[in-house]
Amino acid sequence: MRVLAVCGMGLGSSLILRINVESVLKELGIQATVEVSDVTSAKSMPADLLVTSGQLAEVLTRDDVPIVTVQNYLDRDEIRSKIKAVLGQEG
């Protein structure tokens, strides 16, 4: 699975998000490559899942990839529950 952690410029906050998404996916036993991206590049990059803020999700508008919106990039519980919901996992 290829996951993109997306922020406005593809720098600071997406790196924090990537670290936490990688940690959550590892806990869930999901093998994935998590890359960072700016919002413009993410519109055309191949991915199986996008993780970003609600504001940036509105700009991404991709029909081919599920988008997980996260309010707090540091909250692993929020990231975990939202990823599980998108992937159809219980609990």
HELIX and SHEET records of a PDB file:
HELIX    1   1 GLY A   12  GLU A   27  1                                  16    
HELIX    2   2 VAL A   39  ALA A   42  1                                   4    
HELIX    3   3 GLY A   54  LEU A   60  1                                   7    
HELIX    4   4 ARG A   76  LEU A   87  1                                  12    
SHEET    1   A 4 THR A  33  ASP A  38  0                                        
SHEET    2   A 4 ARG A   2  CYS A   7  1                                        
SHEET    3   A 4 LEU A  49  THR A  52  1                                        
SHEET    4   A 4 ILE A  67  THR A  69  1                                        
END                                                                             
